[in-house]
Amino acid sequence: MKIALAQQNYHIGNFEENTRKIIEGVNWAKGQGADLVVFSELCVCGYPPRDFLEFNDFVNKCYAAVDEIREHADTIGVLIGSPARNPRVEGKVLFNAAFLLHEKKVVAEIHKTLLPNYDIFDEYRYFEPAFEWKLVPFKGKKLAVTICEDIWNMGSNPLYRITPMEKLAVDHPDIMINLSASPYNYAQDIVRNSLVKAHTMKYGIPMFYCNAVGSQTEIVFDGGSLVYDSAGNKVAEMKYFEEDYQVFDVEETEALAARKGVAADTPVYFSATDVGVGEDTIRYLTNEKNMEEIYQALILGIRDYFRKMGFTKAILGASGGIDSAVVQALAVAALGKENVRAVLMPSPYSSSHSVDDAKQLSENLGNPYDIVAIKDVYESFLTTLSPIFKDSPFGIAEENIQSRTRGNLLMAISNKFGYILLNTSNKSELATGYGTLYGDMAGGLGVLGDVYKMQVFALAKYINREKEIIPVNILVKPPSAELRPNQKDSDSLPEYDTLDRVLYEYIELRNGPKEIIQKGYDPVLVARVLRLVNTNEYKRNQFCPIIRISMKAFGVGRRVPIVGKYLS
């Protein structure tokens, strides 16, 4: 038997485009002589559809798309993901389902058992879990078909009481197939490989795992579809961050397993938080593997956000600092130099080299730029406010006026010419509230909102890996908002090398103050940092969507009360 994996990029609710793409994949698989072609979870409608699932019309369109695809499943089996209605009165009205199409018929309907309801996932809001488990017969083989989370219930502390493969294994399947929409984080590929390998080792059956690729607002799907043989050997790992199509001969795969024997022992990880344990935090966060992946993920996130929203051009404020420089370089790589406009907005406190550095960056990248000094606008604000401010000393209000002036100018240009404003705030700043609402926190998409400051430095070096794109002066000068004389970020925040370590412990690893202090961090520092994080949720709650690259990003995957008192 030949099985094809079609790793594709879908658009939520774009049934015409998704259906066309799936049919193209079916026809390609036919041309390759495949017996069965496998697509990803909820490929018909795109993942995650969220509250679109509450509309009967949306579900009707899913069924109509399945019917159209079914007409092309004549000589080949087609496994696709789509919502399915629950015929029972009890329970939720929908299942997260897979349909096996063959000879222009629906020959099997498989329901997802394990419905994740954590981090970015809220599937139990919409779907009923499966209540029966049956193998799918197809061309003399017994298929154990599962959907994404169904294979993630492994390890010493399983999240669910039921493991679907345990139910299916009773009837001795020949092949495991998993339709997945597994989002990217910089540890996910390691965990994903561990889980697939662990299944093949436990059950002695090969697995064909098809993952989605592409970005859906803040969530990036990285692809990397997998084939493992029955002895736990990796047969194939498909491309990351792009579409890919491959065909595999099951018999050849198993013949290879017989020659190789049982896979050698390798570390197995069942949680992203376990990856990197024991390593220096900054070294792990900024290692070469992570930088390469994060770079690709952010480019895909930008490109798909613009493409799927129907926009082509981006604008950003170029400060001559490292954050805006990295965003600008990423945007040019994602959208093309002609589609990225940088606006330099020097204030009375901007250094001359910041303007020169920003100009040099645009010249290196070849993108258009403008210089719009804010001195006159800033002073007009102060003049207007002088009857109220009177003789009060210079402070945070005056600093924020500069930032909000820049935000207003950027949004004016965005409105005038149809640009999307790219925000340049990083995760360290967002965590601690080091930003101005409606000023430097304005934007349509947060590019670096899940990237710590130390990772931003590492990204800049990665961007410069072949030649100097980001001027070296941007990389070496102390970070500064330049909103008052001789200002440095370190005046308001701990050094980023220390700050990012504490933030990672709290945000990603979910360690409390006692646990963090036990790792050798100063108690006063820990209390200060955690207080900053918790008291600034109101700012982050008003922030734009953030491209997710970690296992715990701000936004839909991290929900804490704005008015909570805990650690504040």
N, C-alpha and C positions, 0 to 999 in steps of 0.2 A: 504494500500500500504506500502511495505517495501522498504526503501531507504538506500543504503550502501554508505559510504564515504570511498574512497581509498586514503589515504594520503601517497604519495610515493616520493622517491628521484630519480630524473631523471638526465641524463647526456646529455648535449647539443650536438646534432648531432649524438648521439649514437643510431641510429634508431633500430638496432637489440636488444640492451639491453632494451631500453624503451618499445618497442613493446612487448617483452617477459614479462616484468614486468606488463604491463597493462593487458595482456591476463591472467596472473596469478591472478591479481586482479578481473578480470571478472569471472574466474572460482571459486575463493573463494566466491564471492558474490552469484553465483548460488548455491553453497553448503550451503549458509546461508538462502536460500529461498527468496532472495531479488528480487524485481520487477525491480529495477533501481539501477545502480551503477554509482557514480559520481567521476570523476577524476579532476585534477587541470588544470589551464590555460596553454595552449600550452604544454601539457604533452607529446605529440607525439614527439616533437623535443627538448623539454627542454627550459627553460626560464632563461635569455633572449638570443634569437638566434642572435640578432644584425645583422651585415652585411651578415651573412649566408643567410638571407632572400633575398638578391639581386641575389642569384644564382638559376637559374631555376631548376638545378639538385637537390638542397636542397629541394625545394618546391615539386618536383616530388616524392622524397623519403617520404615526409610527406603524400602525397596522397596514396602512396603505403602502408604505415604503417596503415593508416585508413582503407584501403581495407582489409588488413590482419586481423585487429581487428574486422572488420565488420562480418567476417565469424564466429566469436565466440559469436556474439550478436544475438543468435537465440531465446532463450526463455526469455531473459532478455534485458532490455533497458540499453544502455551504453552511458554516456555523457562524451566526451573527448574533449580536446582542441587542435586545430591545425590551422595553417594558411590556408586560403581559397582564391582562386583567385577571383578577381572582374571581373564579366562578362562585365561590362560597360567600355567604352573607357575613360570616365571621371573619374578623381580621381586616387588614388594610386592603384597599381596592386593587392594588397592583403588586406584581412580582417584578423583581429585577431578573430578567430571563435571558436564556439563550435558545435560539431556534435552529434546529437542524433541517435544512431544506434539501430535498432530493427528488428528482423526477417531477419537478414542478409542484411538489407537495411539501407541507410541513409534516415531517415524519417523527419529530420529537420536540418537546418543549421542556427545558431544564430550568429550574428555579434556584436562585442564589439562597444559600442558607444563612451565612454569616453576614450580617448587615452592619458595617462599621458606623459608629455613632460617636466619634471622637475626632479631635483636631479639626481638619477641614471637612470631614465626612458627617453626613446626617441622613444616611439611607433609611434608618428605621423610622424617620419622619414620614416616609412615603411608601415603603415596601413592606410586604409580609414575608417572613422567612419561609423557606421551603419546609414542608412537613413530610415529604417522602423522597426516597433516594433510589434511583434505578439506573442501571447501565443502559447505554444506548447502543443497540446492535447496528453495525454498518459494515457491509462488504466482508462479512466473515469475522470481523473484529468486535470486541466488546469495549466500548469507550466509556471511560469515567470522566464526564464533563463537569467541571467546576467553574466558578466565576470569581475571580480576583480574591477577595478576602477569605474565600472558602479554604484556601491553602495556607492561610497565615496563622492558624491556631496551633502552633507548635512551640516547643520550648518547655521550660520547667514551670512557667506561670501562664498557662493558656488563658485567653480572654473570654473564651466561650465554653459552654458545657458540652456542645456537640462538635464533632469533627467530621465533616461530610465524607472525607476519604475513608474514614473508619467504617462508615455505613456502606460505601460503595465497594470496598475491598472484600467484603464478605462473599461477593459473587465473582471474584477473580477476574478483574478487568485486564485487558491486554495493553491498553494505552491510556495515559492520563492526558487530558487537554484542559487548559485553563485560558479563559478569555478575561483579560485584565485591563483595568485603567489605573495603573499604579503611578502616583505622582512622584516627581523627582525631589529628592534631597541628596546632599552630597554623601550620604551613607546608604541610600536606598538600593543601589545596584549591588552592593556587597550583601545586604540582607536578602534581597530578591534571589540572588544566586544561591545563598545558603538554604533558603526555603525550598526551592525547586530541587536542589541536590538532595536535601534531607528526605524529601518525598520519594525520590527515585531509589535512594538507599533503603528506606524503610519498607517500601512495598515491592521493590524489585521490578518496577514497571517504568518504561520511558515516559517522559513528559514533554509535551509541546505547549509552550507558553507564549501567547501572543499579547503584547502590551500596546497600548495607545501611544501616540506621539503627538506633540503640538502643545500649544499654550491656550488655556481657557481663562482669560482675564489674569488672575493672580497665580493660577495653578499651572505648572509646567509638567507635561508628560514626556518622559525621555526615551521611550521606546526600549531598545535593548532586549527585544524578545529572545527567548531561550529555548534550546533543545538539549535535554540531558538523556543519556541512555540509561538502561535499567541497572547499570552498575555504578551510577553516580558520576559518570564522566561527562563533562561539558562537550557537546557535539558542535554547538553553534551559539554565538551571541551576536544578534543582529545589530545594525547601526544604531548609534545613539543620536538623538536630537534631529533625526530626519526620517522620512519614509523609507521603507525597505520591504523587499519581497524575496522570499526564499522558499525552495521546495526541498523536502527531505524524504528519502526512501526509508521507511521504518525497518525493513529487513536489513538494509545496509547498515543502519544505525546499530541494530542489535548484533550484527556480525562484528562490527567494530568493538562493541562492548565485550564480546567473547574473547577477542584478541587482546584487548587492553587489560581485562580483568577488573577487579574492584578498584574504584578510585582511591587514591592515596588520601590519608587523613589531612584535612585542612581546617583552619578555624571556622566555626559555624556561628553566625550571629542571627538571632531572632528579633533583635530590636536595634533601631538606628542609634539609640543612646549608648549601646554597648560598643559600637565602633569607635575607636580612638581612645578608649579607656586605657589609662596607664601612660599615654603619650602626653607630652607637653601640649597644653591647650592651643596656644598660638601656633605652634609648629603643625599641629593637626589641622587647624582651621585654614592654614595658608599653604598646605603642602601642594606639590605640583599637580597631583591628580585632582584635588578639589578645585584648584584655580582653573585648570583646563575645562572641567565640567561646568563650573559656575559661569565662566565666560560664555560657553555655548548656550547654557540655559537662559542667561539674561538676553542674549541676542535673539534667541527664539521667542522669548517672552515679549520683547519689544516688537519684533516683526509680526507675530501673530496678532497681538493686540491691535496694531494699526490695520493689518489686512482684514481682520474679521470685523472691525468697527467701521471699515470703509474710509479710513484716513491714510494719507500718504506722507504728510510733512510734520516735522517736529520742531519745537523751539525749546531752548533752555537758557537759563542765566549762566553765563560763563564768568566765574569769579577769579580765575587764575589759581584756584585751589584744586586739590587732588580729587575731590568728589565730583565736581562738575566736569573736570577733565576726563575722568573715567566714563561718566555717563555720555559725554559727547563722543568719545571714541567708540563706545558700544553702539550708540545710535547711528553713527556713520556706517559701521559694519553691518547693522541690521537693515537700514533704510536707504543707504547710498548718500554720498557726500552732498549731492545737490538738494537733498530733502531734509537737511538738518541745519537750522539757523541758530547761531549763537549770538546772544546779546550781552555785551560787556557794559556794566552799569556802575562805573566807579563812583564812590562817595567821597566826601572830604577826607575820609580816613583810609582810603585805599592807597596802597603803595604803588609806585610807578611800575615796579617789576611785576606786580600782579596783572596789570593791564598788558604789559609786554608779553608775559607768559601766556595769557589767554589768546592774544593775537597770534603768537607763534604756533600755538596748538592748532588754531583754525587754518593757518597757512600750511602746517604739516599735513592736516587731514584734507584740506582742499574744500572745506565747507564755507558758505557765506557767513559773514558776521557783521554786526553793527556795534557802534560805541554810542551809548546814550548816558551821558553824565547825569546824576540825580541831584547834584548840589542845589540847583535852583528850585527844584520841586521840594526837596527836603527843607530848605530854608523857608519856602512859602508855607509849609505845614507849621513850622515853628512860629512864624509870624502870625498865622491865623490862630494858633493856640496860645499865644503869649498872654492874652487877657485872662486865661484860665490857669496856665502854668505859672505865670508871674515870674518870680525870681528863684523858683525851685531849681536845685542843682541838676546837672546833666545825669541821666540815669537810664534805666532799661527802657523807658518809654521812648526816649530819643533814639536809642539803638533800634528799637522795633519799628519806628517810623521809617527808617532807612530801608529795612527789610520789606516792609509793606509797600513802600514806594516801588521797589523793584518788582514785587508781586503784581501790583497794579499795571505797571508798564508791560510786563510779560503777558498778562492776560488780555490787555488791550490789543497787542500785536496778534496774539492767538485768535481773538475774536475777529479781528479785521481781515486776516488772511487764511483762516481755517486751519491753523496749526494746533497740534496737541502739545501742551506744556509737559515736559518731562521733569519730574521732581528729582533733586539731587541729594536729598537727605539720606544719611546712612543709618544703620540699625543702632549704633552706639548713641547717636544723637536722638533718634526717636525714643529709645529706651529711657533716656534721662531727661527728655523734654527740652533738649538744647536746640530749640528752633522756634520760629515765630509763626503763630497761626495767621493765615491769610497773607503771609509774607514768603519766607523761604520754604514754608510747608505747603504752598500752593502747587497744584499740578493735576494732571489727568492720570498719570501713571508714576508710581514710585519705583524707580529702577534699582536703587541700592538700599531700599528700606529693610531688606533682610540680609544685608551684608555688613558685617562689623568693620569698624574703621581699619583695623589691622589687615583685614581681608581686602579692603579697598587699596591699601598700599601694595599688597601682593598682586592684585589685579592689574594695577598700573605697571608693575614690573613685567607681568605676563604680556600685557599689550605691547610693551617695548622689547619683547624677547628677540625680535629679529632686527629691529632698527628703532631709533628714537622717534617715537610718535608724540608721547607726552614729554614736554621739555623737562630735563633733569632737575631744573630748579623747582618745579612743582613737586617733585618727589622728595626733595630734601628740606624744604623750608618748613618751619613749624606751622601746623594748621592754625588758621585764624579766621574769625568772621569779619574782621576789619570794620567794626562798627564804632570803635573808639580808639584813641591813640594807643599804639603799641599793644594791642589786644592779642592774646593767644588763647586757644581752647583750654590749655592747661590752667589758665586763671580761674576757670569755672568748673572744670572737670578733672578727675584724676588722670594720670597719664594713660593713654589708650591701651598700652600693653597690659596694664593692671586692670583697668576698667573692663576691657573685653573679656578677660578671664572670669571676673566676678559675674558679669552679665550672662555669660555662657552657662555658668553653674546654676544661676537662678532661672533663666528663661528656658534654655534647652533641656538641662538635666533636672530641673524642678527641685533643686536643693534649697532648703530653708537656711536662715541665717546661721544657726548652730552648726549645720553640716558644712557650710562654706567656711566659717571661722576655723573649724577643725582641720581644714586643709591648709591652714597657715596664713589666712588673710586677716588683716587688721580689723578688729571688731567695729571700730568707729567708721572705717571706710565702708565695710559691708552694710552697716545700718544706713549710712548716707546714700549709698548706691541703690539699695532696695527701696528706700523711701522715694527716691527720685523716680524710679520705675513705676511704682504704684500710684503716686500722686499725679502722674502725667498721662494717665489713661485717657482723660478727657481730650487731650490734644490728639492722641493717636486715633481716637474714635471719630475725629473729623478729617482724618487723612485720606488720601486717595488710595486706590488699590495698589498693593505691593507685590512684586514678582517674588514668589516663594522659592527659596533655594535651600532652606534649612528644615530640620524636623519640627521646628516650632517658630513660626513666623507671626509677626503682628498682623492683625486682620481677622479673617473668618476662622482661622485656626487657633486663636488665643482669645478667649472670652472671659474677661474679668470685670467686676463692677467698677463703674466710674466713681461711685460714692463710697466704695469700700474703705474700711478703716484699717484693715490688715497691713501691718508693717509701714503704715503711713504716719 
